[in-house]
Amino acid sequence: IEDYRLFADILRNYLGEKGYLSEIAETGESGVKIFSEFKPDIVLVDLSLPDINGLEVIRQIREKSESIPIIVVSGTDDINVAIEAVRRGAWDYILKPVTNFQIFDSTIQKALEKAYFQQREKIYLERLERHSLAAKKMQERLFPEEQIKWDKYILSRHVIPSIDTSGDFIDYFRIDDTHFGFYLADVAGHGVAAAFLTVILKSSITLYLKKYNQMNDDTILNPSRILELLNQELMHEDYKRHITIFYGVIDMEKNSIKFANAGLYPFPMIFNNGQGKFLELRGLPLGFVEKALYDTAAMQLPDHFSLLFFSDGILELYTTDDPAEQKRQLLSFITDADEDDSVILGKIRSIIDQRKKRDIPDDISFLLIRKPV
């Protein structure tokens, strides 16, 4: 887009020798019109034009395309004008007269290469986004119902993802007439790779459940053994990620629980009779060392209780570094054994709104198991 026709023809002839096909516009308005018709790979524009100036041309072209390379070729050496041209969307600035055509050619090639790689990146990100949405849908199908009741026990779960696809996963399932199992897992990272590992985790535990029902293999009832086998699988396949997971089994007939922990923190909380405490049991995350051993803890449950499990995303909402105060803040999520998951979810969202005012930096997941009055 150049009103000095002789100079425009010199540039077009030079570019033609280099293999480029080009069109010339001698006014700003005709340049914008030809841009829409010609659909070029790059635009060269002068700033001094007989109708609208080059800065306005840049603005109008940038409205039509965010990614087209625009190079200013102008006799104006005012630094403020150059800065304004870049602010409007120009990629580079070449001063007239053009005496070194090697630099001119190099500037064009670099701009085209940059545009090419930006376009490739855009296509890659679009594909990744499609994969991410597919992974999200797949993951959503694997989650259990948001709330379910077995005998006098009510189980509910929620995931508040920081991005579309979560690295957190919650599951609960009936084992037999007397037992149900549950776990909350947190895969390191986010996105498609993290969602993929939640699928592997779900499939593995489902396999042990089938073995129990079809082969009388009681591994599914043994929390520490489950974690040891999952760790071996993770190390053998070398997924390059670790998983923190709390796995438990509740005997509804005896009102008791057995559980093991592979690095999940914060520890779960149990609440009854107006008092809350943590179920503190430590263990290495899955995928750290090959021969990790885990302990199974067992306890009698109160007649009426709430068990609350959080992923570590909840730690982002702390307002203090004091461990005692952090525990108090966590315990404050349960104030009554009859509180349901909607109350707890409301508290979390209220704190996010008050403290963050933006997207949360990590997934926040919670699992609530209640035996109300």
C-alpha positions as CSV (number, residue, x, y, z in Angstrom):
1,I,0.0,0.0,0.0
2,E,2.1,2.8,-1.4
3,D,1.1,6.1,-3.2
4,Y,4.6,6.6,-4.9
5,R,4.0,4.3,-7.8
6,L,7.6,4.1,-9.0
7,F,8.8,2.9,-5.6
8,A,5.8,0.4,-5.4
9,D,6.7,-1.0,-8.9
10,I,10.4,-1.4,-7.8
11,L,9.3,-3.4,-4.8
12,R,6.9,-5.5,-6.8
13,N,9.5,-6.3,-9.4
14,Y,12.1,-7.3,-6.7
15,L,9.5,-9.4,-4.9
16,G,8.5,-11.0,-8.3
17,E,12.1,-12.1,-8.9
18,K,12.0,-13.8,-5.4
19,G,8.9,-15.7,-6.3
20,Y,6.3,-13.5,-4.6
21,L,3.0,-12.5,-6.2
22,S,2.0,-9.0,-5.1
23,E,-0.8,-6.4,-5.6
24,I,-0.4,-2.7,-5.3
25,A,-2.8,-0.2,-3.8
26,E,-2.1,3.6,-4.0
27,T,-4.5,4.7,-1.3
28,G,-5.4,3.4,2.1
29,E,-9.0,2.6,1.4
30,S,-8.2,0.7,-1.8
31,G,-5.5,-1.1,0.2
32,V,-8.0,-2.3,2.8
33,K,-10.4,-3.4,0.0
34,I,-7.7,-5.3,-2.0
35,F,-6.6,-6.9,1.3
36,S,-10.1,-8.5,1.7
37,E,-10.1,-9.6,-2.0
38,F,-6.5,-10.7,-2.4
39,K,-6.1,-12.4,1.0
40,P,-2.3,-11.9,1.1
41,D,0.2,-13.6,3.4
42,I,1.8,-10.2,4.3
43,V,1.1,-6.5,4.0
44,L,3.6,-3.7,3.3
45,V,2.2,-0.3,4.1
46,D,3.4,3.3,3.9
47,L,2.2,5.7,6.6
48,S,1.8,8.8,4.4
49,L,-1.2,8.1,2.1
50,P,-3.4,10.5,0.2
51,D,-6.6,9.6,2.0
52,I,-6.5,7.7,5.4
53,N,-3.1,7.4,6.9
54,G,-1.1,4.2,7.4
55,L,-1.9,3.9,11.1
56,E,-5.6,3.8,10.3
57,V,-5.0,1.2,7.5
58,I,-3.1,-0.9,10.1
59,R,-6.0,-0.6,12.5
60,Q,-8.6,-1.6,9.9
61,I,-6.6,-4.6,8.6
62,R,-5.9,-5.7,12.1
63,E,-9.7,-5.8,12.7
64,K,-10.0,-8.1,9.8
65,S,-7.1,-10.3,10.8
66,E,-5.3,-10.6,14.1
67,S,-2.4,-12.7,12.7
68,I,-1.5,-11.2,9.3
69,P,2.1,-9.8,9.3
70,I,2.1,-6.0,8.6
71,I,5.4,-4.2,7.9
72,V,5.6,-0.5,7.7
73,V,7.8,0.9,4.9
74,S,8.0,4.6,5.5
75,G,10.2,7.6,5.2
76,T,9.1,8.8,8.6
77,D,11.8,8.2,11.2
78,D,9.9,9.6,14.2
79,I,10.3,7.0,17.0
80,N,6.9,7.9,18.4
81,V,5.2,7.2,15.1
82,A,7.0,3.8,14.9
83,I,5.9,3.0,18.4
84,E,2.3,3.8,17.6
85,A,2.5,1.7,14.4
86,V,3.6,-1.3,16.5
87,R,0.9,-0.6,19.1
88,R,-1.7,-0.7,16.3
89,G,-0.4,-4.0,15.2
90,A,2.6,-3.6,12.8
91,W,5.3,-6.3,13.2
92,D,8.3,-4.3,11.9
93,Y,9.4,-1.0,10.5
94,I,11.6,-0.4,7.4
95,L,12.8,3.1,6.6
96,K,12.8,4.5,3.1
97,P,14.8,4.7,0.9
98,V,15.3,1.0,0.8
99,T,19.0,0.6,-0.2
100,N,19.8,-2.8,1.3
101,F,17.4,-5.3,-0.3
102,Q,19.0,-8.2,1.6
103,I,17.7,-6.7,4.9
104,F,14.4,-6.0,3.2
105,D,14.1,-9.6,2.0
106,S,15.2,-11.0,5.4
107,T,12.6,-8.9,7.2
108,I,9.8,-10.3,5.0
109,Q,11.0,-13.9,5.4
110,K,11.2,-13.6,9.2
111,A,7.7,-12.2,9.3
112,L,6.4,-15.0,7.1
113,E,8.2,-17.6,9.2
114,K,6.8,-16.1,12.4
115,A,3.3,-16.1,10.9
116,Y,3.7,-19.7,9.8
117,F,4.7,-20.9,13.2
118,Q,2.0,-18.9,14.9
119,Q,-0.5,-20.6,12.6
120,R,0.9,-24.0,13.4
121,E,0.7,-23.2,17.1
122,K,-2.9,-22.1,16.7
123,I,-3.8,-25.4,14.9
124,Y,-2.0,-27.4,17.6
125,L,-3.8,-25.5,20.4
126,E,-7.1,-26.0,18.7
127,R,-6.4,-29.8,18.4
128,L,-5.3,-29.9,22.0
129,E,-8.4,-28.1,23.1
130,R,-10.6,-30.6,21.2
131,H,-8.6,-33.4,22.9
132,S,-9.0,-31.7,26.2
133,L,-12.8,-31.4,25.7
134,A,-13.0,-35.0,24.7
135,A,-11.0,-36.0,27.8
136,K,-13.3,-33.9,29.9
137,K,-16.4,-35.6,28.6
138,M,-14.7,-39.0,29.0
139,Q,-13.8,-38.2,32.6
140,E,-17.3,-37.0,33.4
141,R,-18.7,-40.3,32.2
142,L,-16.4,-42.1,34.7
143,F,-17.4,-40.1,37.8
144,P,-20.1,-41.7,40.0
145,E,-23.4,-40.0,40.6
146,E,-22.9,-36.7,42.5
147,Q,-24.9,-38.2,45.4
148,I,-25.9,-41.7,46.3
149,K,-27.3,-43.4,49.4
150,W,-26.4,-46.9,50.6
151,D,-28.3,-48.0,53.7
152,K,-27.9,-45.1,56.2
153,Y,-24.8,-43.7,54.4
154,I,-24.9,-40.7,52.0
155,L,-22.0,-40.2,49.7
156,S,-21.5,-37.0,47.5
157,R,-18.7,-35.5,45.5
158,H,-17.7,-32.3,43.7
159,V,-14.8,-31.2,41.5
160,I,-14.2,-27.5,41.0
161,P,-11.6,-27.5,38.1
162,S,-9.1,-24.8,37.5
163,I,-9.2,-25.6,33.8
164,D,-11.5,-27.7,31.7
165,T,-9.9,-31.0,32.4
166,S,-9.2,-32.0,36.0
167,G,-6.3,-34.0,37.5
168,D,-8.6,-34.8,40.5
169,F,-10.8,-37.9,40.5
170,I,-13.3,-39.2,43.0
171,D,-15.1,-42.6,42.9
172,Y,-17.3,-44.7,45.2
173,F,-18.8,-48.1,44.5
174,R,-20.6,-51.0,46.2
175,I,-18.4,-54.0,46.8
176,D,-21.0,-56.4,48.2
177,D,-24.1,-56.2,50.4
178,T,-22.0,-55.2,53.4
179,H,-19.1,-53.0,52.0
180,F,-18.5,-50.1,49.8
181,G,-15.2,-48.6,48.6
182,F,-14.2,-45.1,47.8
183,Y,-11.1,-43.0,46.9
184,L,-10.1,-39.5,46.2
185,A,-7.1,-39.2,43.9
186,D,-5.0,-36.2,42.6
187,V,-2.9,-36.7,39.6
188,A,0.1,-34.3,39.3
189,G,-0.7,-31.7,36.7
190,H,-3.8,-30.9,34.6
191,G,-5.1,-31.5,31.1
192,V,-5.3,-34.5,28.8
193,A,-2.4,-36.4,30.3
194,A,-3.7,-36.1,33.9
195,A,-7.2,-37.1,32.8
196,F,-5.7,-40.1,31.0
197,L,-4.2,-41.3,34.3
198,T,-7.5,-41.0,36.1
199,V,-9.0,-43.4,33.4
200,I,-6.1,-45.8,34.1
201,L,-6.8,-45.5,37.8
202,K,-10.5,-46.2,37.5
203,S,-9.9,-49.1,35.2
204,S,-7.4,-50.7,37.5
205,I,-9.7,-50.5,40.6
206,T,-12.6,-51.8,38.5
207,L,-10.5,-54.8,37.6
208,Y,-9.9,-55.6,41.3
209,L,-13.7,-55.2,41.9
210,K,-14.4,-57.7,39.1
211,K,-11.8,-60.1,40.6
212,Y,-13.7,-60.0,43.9
213,N,-17.0,-60.7,42.3
214,Q,-15.9,-63.4,39.9
215,M,-12.8,-65.0,41.6
216,N,-13.3,-64.3,45.3
217,D,-10.1,-62.2,45.3
218,D,-10.4,-59.9,48.3
219,T,-7.7,-57.4,47.3
220,I,-10.4,-54.7,46.8
221,L,-11.1,-55.0,50.6
222,N,-7.4,-54.4,51.5
223,P,-6.5,-50.7,51.2
224,S,-2.8,-51.0,51.6
225,R,-2.6,-53.9,49.1
226,I,-4.6,-51.9,46.6
227,L,-2.2,-48.9,46.8
228,E,0.9,-51.2,46.5
229,L,-0.4,-52.8,43.4
230,L,-1.4,-49.4,41.8
231,N,2.1,-48.1,42.6
232,Q,3.7,-51.1,40.9
233,E,1.6,-50.6,37.8
234,L,2.4,-46.9,37.7
235,M,6.1,-47.5,38.0
236,H,6.1,-50.4,35.5
237,E,4.4,-48.3,32.8
238,D,6.6,-45.3,33.6
239,Y,3.9,-42.6,33.2
240,K,6.3,-39.9,34.5
241,R,3.6,-38.6,36.9
242,H,2.7,-39.3,40.5
243,I,-0.7,-39.7,42.1
244,T,-1.8,-39.0,45.6
245,I,-4.7,-41.1,46.7
246,F,-6.7,-42.0,49.8
247,Y,-8.5,-45.3,49.5
248,G,-11.0,-46.6,52.0
249,V,-13.6,-49.4,52.6
250,I,-16.5,-49.0,55.0
251,D,-18.3,-52.0,56.5
252,M,-21.9,-50.9,56.9
253,E,-22.8,-53.8,59.1
254,K,-20.1,-53.1,61.6
255,N,-20.1,-49.3,61.0
256,S,-16.3,-49.4,60.7
257,I,-13.7,-48.1,58.2
258,K,-10.3,-49.4,56.9
259,F,-8.1,-47.0,54.9
260,A,-4.7,-46.3,53.5
261,N,-3.1,-43.1,52.3
262,A,-0.6,-42.5,49.5
263,G,0.4,-38.9,50.0
264,L,-3.1,-37.3,50.0
265,Y,-2.9,-34.0,51.9
266,P,-4.7,-32.4,53.7
267,F,-5.7,-35.4,55.8
268,P,-9.4,-36.3,55.8
269,M,-11.6,-35.0,58.7
270,I,-14.2,-36.8,60.7
271,F,-16.8,-34.8,62.6
272,N,-19.4,-35.9,65.2
273,N,-20.9,-34.4,68.4
274,G,-19.7,-31.0,67.5
275,Q,-16.0,-32.1,67.4
276,G,-13.7,-32.6,64.4
277,K,-10.4,-34.3,64.0
278,F,-8.0,-35.4,61.3
279,L,-7.4,-39.0,60.2
280,E,-3.6,-38.6,60.0
281,L,-2.0,-41.5,58.1
282,R,1.1,-40.9,55.9
283,G,2.4,-42.7,52.8
284,L,4.4,-42.0,49.7
285,P,2.5,-40.9,46.6
286,L,2.1,-43.5,43.9
287,G,4.8,-43.4,41.2
288,F,7.7,-42.3,43.5
289,V,9.5,-45.5,44.3
290,E,9.1,-49.0,43.1
291,K,8.7,-50.9,46.4
292,A,6.5,-48.5,48.4
293,L,4.7,-50.1,51.4
294,Y,1.5,-48.7,52.8
295,D,-0.2,-49.2,56.2
296,T,-3.9,-50.0,56.6
297,A,-5.6,-48.2,59.5
298,A,-8.9,-49.3,61.0
299,M,-11.4,-47.6,63.3
300,Q,-14.9,-47.8,64.6
301,L,-17.1,-45.1,63.3
302,P,-19.5,-43.0,65.5
303,D,-23.2,-43.7,65.2
304,H,-23.6,-40.3,63.4
305,F,-20.7,-38.7,61.6
306,S,-19.4,-36.7,58.5
307,L,-16.2,-37.7,56.7
308,L,-14.8,-34.9,54.6
309,F,-11.9,-35.4,52.0
310,F,-10.2,-32.5,50.1
311,S,-7.7,-32.5,47.3
312,D,-4.7,-30.2,47.9
313,G,-6.3,-27.4,45.8
314,I,-8.1,-26.3,49.0
315,L,-4.8,-25.3,50.4
316,E,-4.7,-22.4,47.9
317,L,-7.5,-20.8,49.9
318,Y,-5.5,-20.5,53.2
319,T,-5.0,-17.0,54.6
320,T,-2.2,-18.1,56.9
321,D,1.0,-20.0,57.1
322,D,0.3,-21.1,60.7
323,P,-0.4,-24.9,60.7
324,A,-2.7,-24.7,63.7
325,E,-4.8,-22.0,62.0
326,Q,-4.8,-23.9,58.7
327,K,-6.3,-26.9,60.5
328,R,-8.9,-24.7,62.1
329,Q,-9.8,-23.3,58.8
330,L,-10.2,-26.8,57.3
331,L,-12.3,-28.0,60.2
332,S,-14.6,-25.0,59.9
333,F,-16.0,-26.5,56.7
334,I,-18.0,-28.9,58.9
335,T,-20.0,-27.5,61.8
336,D,-22.7,-30.1,62.0
337,A,-22.8,-33.8,61.1
338,D,-26.1,-33.2,59.2
339,E,-24.6,-30.6,56.9
340,D,-24.8,-31.8,53.3
341,D,-22.4,-31.3,50.4
342,S,-24.4,-28.2,49.1
343,V,-23.5,-26.3,52.3
344,I,-19.8,-27.2,52.0
345,L,-19.8,-26.4,48.3
346,G,-21.4,-23.0,49.1
347,K,-18.7,-22.2,51.7
348,I,-15.9,-23.1,49.2
349,R,-17.3,-20.9,46.5
350,S,-17.9,-18.1,48.9
351,I,-14.2,-18.2,50.0
352,I,-13.1,-18.3,46.3
353,D,-15.2,-15.2,45.5
354,Q,-13.9,-13.4,48.6
355,R,-10.2,-14.2,48.3
356,K,-9.4,-14.9,44.7
357,K,-11.7,-12.8,42.4
358,R,-10.2,-14.8,39.6
359,D,-9.7,-18.4,38.4
360,I,-8.5,-20.8,41.1
361,P,-4.9,-22.0,40.5
362,D,-5.6,-25.6,41.2
363,D,-8.5,-28.0,41.1
364,I,-10.5,-28.2,44.4
365,S,-12.3,-31.5,44.9
366,F,-14.1,-32.9,47.9
367,L,-15.8,-36.1,48.9
368,L,-18.3,-36.2,51.7
369,I,-19.5,-39.4,53.4
370,R,-22.2,-38.9,56.0
371,K,-24.2,-41.0,58.4
372,P,-26.7,-38.4,59.6
373,V,-29.0,-38.5,62.6
